[in-house]
């Protein structure tokens, strides 16, 4: 039972008795209540703890709540186009949003001299904080099918996001511009999702003897890449609007910070009396 669920539940025991009597027992109803609010507060406590770090002790750092709140509000109610039984996607989105907020606040600690090391630090930090947020959301139902589905969505989203940020930094290098970065991130996410999903599509083609349409592969993959991009977009917009988070994004991309303008020395002045 997820920790975020509450309400009246009914349980009935059923068994096939082979014509010897009723197959179902009596309905038993009870009210399920939240076991505690502490697990639900865990993602917010994580962000508050990161805001207490020395590099984040400024008013600008608190702007991280803006993209995080926008994403959480959108995941409170399933959109009408989302098929029934796919609520695990929203759980994965909200957990990944916490992970993205965490790496934006920790970028000064995650950046390393070598790009590969920066990628690994971002990957593990994003996975760790996203997993903590997911565990707080799922509660005790870790062995359920929904938890497994959420874990798969979250794992692919974490890997795709970390790879896209690393590759975008490699492409942009010192010429980091918002429009170009936005475009490259979308293309990179689409390509990464295609590469991750391609082996499963090949296996399905072999298993079903080519009975799968290409649209059944490309449409869901591009939809997933688009959702992943829309999840990154609020953080990118914040980085474009705020100089504080612009430098944080450059650290995640492993791009050199902006150098101060060079000031040429003034020529010696000949003072005449």
Wavefront OBJ file of the C-alpha trace (Angstrom):
o trace
v 0.000 0.000 0.000
v 1.558 3.326 -1.000
v 2.042 5.786 1.833
v 0.144 8.433 -0.135
v -3.051 6.370 -0.362
v -5.860 6.537 2.173
v -9.560 5.714 2.339
v -11.992 2.829 2.793
v -10.705 -0.533 1.559
v -12.536 -3.836 1.206
v -11.013 -7.316 1.308
v -12.659 -10.562 0.292
v -11.265 -14.100 0.388
v -12.046 -16.270 -2.621
v -11.348 -19.880 -3.528
v -12.585 -22.395 -6.082
v -14.424 -25.027 -3.984
v -15.507 -27.136 -6.955
v -19.262 -26.786 -6.441
v -19.152 -27.339 -2.694
v -20.290 -23.864 -1.785
v -19.678 -20.192 -2.180
v -16.400 -19.274 -3.802
v -16.152 -15.941 -1.999
v -16.225 -15.055 1.648
v -17.758 -12.067 3.377
v -16.531 -8.600 2.475
v -14.442 -7.012 5.180
v -14.177 -3.220 5.092
v -11.776 -1.043 7.008
v -10.415 2.476 6.827
v -6.794 2.755 5.751
v -5.032 5.827 7.106
v -1.562 7.161 6.523
v 0.938 5.493 8.884
v 2.818 8.779 9.238
v 3.692 11.990 7.482
v 7.455 11.782 7.993
v 8.111 9.656 4.860
v 6.015 12.051 2.764
v 8.158 14.962 3.926
v 11.426 13.225 3.052
v 11.859 14.800 -0.438
v 11.270 18.284 0.945
v 13.623 17.677 3.871
v 16.283 16.586 1.384
v 16.028 19.873 -0.500
v 16.044 21.875 2.733
v 19.162 20.033 3.846
v 20.917 20.831 0.568
v 19.910 24.475 0.851
v 21.714 24.569 4.216
v 25.059 23.825 2.548
v 27.473 26.744 2.484
v 27.424 27.341 -1.314
v 23.597 27.510 -1.193
v 23.265 29.970 1.664
v 21.846 32.785 -0.431
v 18.412 33.952 -1.506
v 18.952 32.885 -5.132
v 19.323 29.226 -4.165
v 15.747 29.140 -2.888
v 14.508 29.663 -6.443
v 14.994 25.911 -6.887
v 11.521 25.513 -5.364
v 9.941 27.074 -8.490
v 10.635 24.264 -11.012
v 10.203 21.627 -8.332
v 6.779 22.959 -7.290
v 5.629 23.267 -10.919
v 6.444 19.623 -11.609
v 4.849 18.378 -8.391
v 1.622 20.295 -9.062
v 1.393 18.735 -12.537
v 1.835 15.220 -11.111
v -0.859 15.543 -8.437
v -3.658 14.803 -10.920
v -3.156 12.318 -13.781
v -3.694 14.019 -17.166
v -6.676 12.769 -19.218
v -4.481 11.387 -22.006
v -2.579 9.123 -19.588
v -3.982 5.555 -19.797
v -5.437 4.002 -16.666
v -2.945 2.021 -14.637
v 0.060 4.117 -15.632
v 0.237 6.219 -12.483
v 3.729 4.829 -11.906
v 4.907 7.260 -14.615
v 3.885 10.211 -12.436
v 5.667 8.658 -9.447
v 8.828 8.373 -11.520
v 8.519 11.965 -12.747
v 8.109 13.422 -9.254
v 11.039 11.377 -7.915
v 13.286 12.388 -10.816
v 12.370 16.044 -10.237
v 13.777 15.802 -6.701
v 16.954 14.266 -8.088
v 17.353 17.052 -10.650
v 16.856 19.720 -7.987
v 19.490 17.970 -5.857
v 22.174 17.873 -8.557
v 21.525 21.535 -9.407
v 22.179 22.395 -5.762
v 25.197 20.079 -5.557
v 26.814 20.926 -8.893
v 29.788 22.639 -7.238
v 30.600 19.361 -5.486
v 29.897 17.153 -8.515
v 32.122 18.880 -11.049
v 35.494 17.211 -11.572
v 38.524 17.928 -13.712
v 37.699 15.125 -16.144
v 34.341 15.048 -17.906
v 33.842 11.319 -17.332
v 34.223 11.740 -13.585
v 31.724 14.606 -13.628
v 29.267 12.389 -15.515
v 29.649 9.570 -12.989
v 29.206 11.933 -10.036
v 26.070 13.435 -11.601
v 24.724 9.972 -12.456
v 25.157 8.529 -8.964
v 23.863 11.655 -7.217
v 20.837 11.849 -9.493
v 20.098 8.148 -8.989
v 20.550 8.313 -5.213
v 18.337 11.301 -4.517
v 15.702 10.152 -7.014
v 15.626 6.735 -5.339
v 15.150 8.299 -1.902
v 12.217 10.333 -3.203
v 10.717 7.247 -4.857
v 11.003 5.191 -1.668
v 9.179 7.909 0.251
v 6.424 7.829 -2.359
v 6.035 4.049 -2.634
v 6.303 3.230 1.055
v 5.986 -0.430 1.976
v 4.845 -1.601 -1.471
v 8.379 -2.076 -2.781
v 7.715 -5.554 -4.161
v 4.597 -4.627 -6.126
v 4.361 -4.481 -9.908
v 3.832 -0.721 -9.747
v 7.057 -0.292 -7.771
v 8.961 -2.312 -10.373
v 7.481 -0.224 -13.181
v 8.349 3.002 -11.347
v 11.901 1.751 -10.813
v 12.356 0.987 -14.515
v 11.015 4.391 -15.590
v 13.174 6.122 -13.002
v 16.329 4.204 -13.945
v 15.997 5.009 -17.642
v 15.126 8.651 -16.898
v 18.156 9.040 -14.630
v 20.530 7.489 -17.167
v 19.118 9.484 -20.094
v 19.193 12.791 -18.185
v 22.781 12.349 -16.965
v 24.015 11.271 -20.404
v 22.223 14.134 -22.158
v 23.708 16.747 -19.819
v 27.208 15.307 -20.232
v 27.000 15.091 -24.031
v 25.441 18.557 -24.285
v 28.362 19.964 -22.328
v 30.768 18.189 -24.671
v 29.033 19.674 -27.717
v 28.589 23.192 -26.357
v 31.987 23.408 -24.622
v 32.655 27.090 -23.960
v 29.883 28.303 -26.265
v 26.944 27.560 -23.978
v 23.896 29.397 -25.329
v 20.328 28.741 -24.123
v 18.617 28.124 -27.491
v 21.340 25.858 -28.800
v 21.528 23.994 -25.496
v 17.759 23.447 -25.421
v 17.782 22.061 -28.963
v 20.756 19.783 -28.377
v 19.290 18.401 -25.152
v 16.053 17.442 -26.885
v 17.896 15.736 -29.749
v 20.221 13.958 -27.344
v 17.376 12.735 -25.146
v 15.506 11.414 -28.192
v 18.616 9.590 -29.408
v 19.434 8.145 -25.989
v 15.890 6.870 -25.440
v 15.987 5.293 -28.917
v 19.276 3.549 -28.156
v 18.004 2.232 -24.824
v 14.713 0.974 -26.281
v 16.151 -0.424 -29.542
v 17.294 -3.826 -28.124
v 13.824 -4.468 -26.681
v 12.262 -3.624 -30.053
v 14.594 -6.057 -31.830
v 13.720 -8.788 -29.325
v 10.010 -8.106 -29.867
v 10.474 -8.292 -33.649
v 12.140 -11.678 -33.346
v 9.604 -13.016 -30.830
v 6.555 -11.913 -32.824
v 8.067 -12.558 -36.273
v 7.907 -8.921 -37.380
v 4.317 -8.444 -36.291
v 5.031 -5.133 -34.528
v 4.520 -1.818 -36.272
v 7.266 0.767 -36.275
v 4.816 3.334 -34.905
v 4.331 1.144 -31.815
v 8.028 1.651 -31.125
v 8.808 5.214 -32.194
v 5.722 6.965 -30.805
v 6.119 5.728 -27.181
v 9.889 6.331 -27.276
v 9.576 9.896 -28.532
v 6.757 10.503 -26.053
v 9.032 9.337 -23.220
v 11.885 11.512 -24.501
v 9.548 14.512 -24.694
v 8.350 13.981 -21.118
v 11.973 13.669 -19.983
v 12.793 16.924 -21.785
v 9.777 18.736 -20.311
v 10.998 17.607 -16.897
v 14.401 19.201 -17.520
v 12.974 22.337 -19.111
v 11.899 24.189 -15.901
v 15.408 23.769 -14.490
v 16.921 24.989 -17.757
v 14.665 28.049 -17.786
v 15.641 28.808 -14.198
v 19.301 28.514 -15.188
v 18.762 30.970 -18.044
v 16.979 33.488 -15.821
v 19.176 33.256 -12.724
v 22.946 33.941 -12.836
v 23.340 31.787 -9.722
v 21.851 28.692 -11.382
v 23.463 29.533 -14.717
v 26.827 28.823 -13.127
v 25.398 25.648 -11.583
v 24.309 24.451 -15.012
v 27.759 25.180 -16.412
v 29.211 23.029 -13.652
v 26.883 20.144 -14.589
v 27.816 20.555 -18.250
v 31.493 20.806 -17.265
v 31.710 24.091 -19.139
v 34.264 26.663 -18.057
v 32.739 29.580 -16.118
v 32.574 32.927 -17.784
v 35.925 34.672 -17.636
v 35.974 38.270 -16.468
v 36.674 40.822 -19.225
v 40.276 41.736 -19.743
v 41.173 45.273 -18.820
v 44.142 46.690 -20.699
v 46.484 48.889 -18.680
v 46.092 52.616 -19.110
v 48.920 54.364 -20.938
v 51.196 56.479 -18.850
v 49.906 59.979 -18.633
v 52.294 62.860 -19.092
v 51.254 65.531 -16.719
v 52.455 68.978 -17.515
v 52.554 71.658 -14.922
l 1 2 3 4 5 6 7 8 9 10 11 12 13 14 15 16 17 18 19 20 21 22 23 24 25 26 27 28 29 30 31 32 33 34 35 36 37 38 39 40 41 42 43 44 45 46 47 48 49 50 51 52 53 54 55 56 57 58 59 60 61 62 63 64 65 66 67 68 69 70 71 72 73 74 75 76 77 78 79 80 81 82 83 84 85 86 87 88 89 90 91 92 93 94 95 96 97 98 99 100 101 102 103 104 105 106 107 108 109 110 111 112 113 114 115 116 117 118 119 120 121 122 123 124 125 126 127 128 129 130 131 132 133 134 135 136 137 138 139 140 141 142 143 144 145 146 147 148 149 150 151 152 153 154 155 156 157 158 159 160 161 162 163 164 165 166 167 168 169 170 171 172 173 174 175 176 177 178 179 180 181 182 183 184 185 186 187 188 189 190 191 192 193 194 195 196 197 198 199 200 201 202 203 204 205 206 207 208 209 210 211 212 213 214 215 216 217 218 219 220 221 222 223 224 225 226 227 228 229 230 231 232 233 234 235 236 237 238 239 240 241 242 243 244 245 246 247 248 249 250 251 252 253 254 255 256 257 258 259 260 261 262 263 264 265 266 267 268 269 270 271 272 273
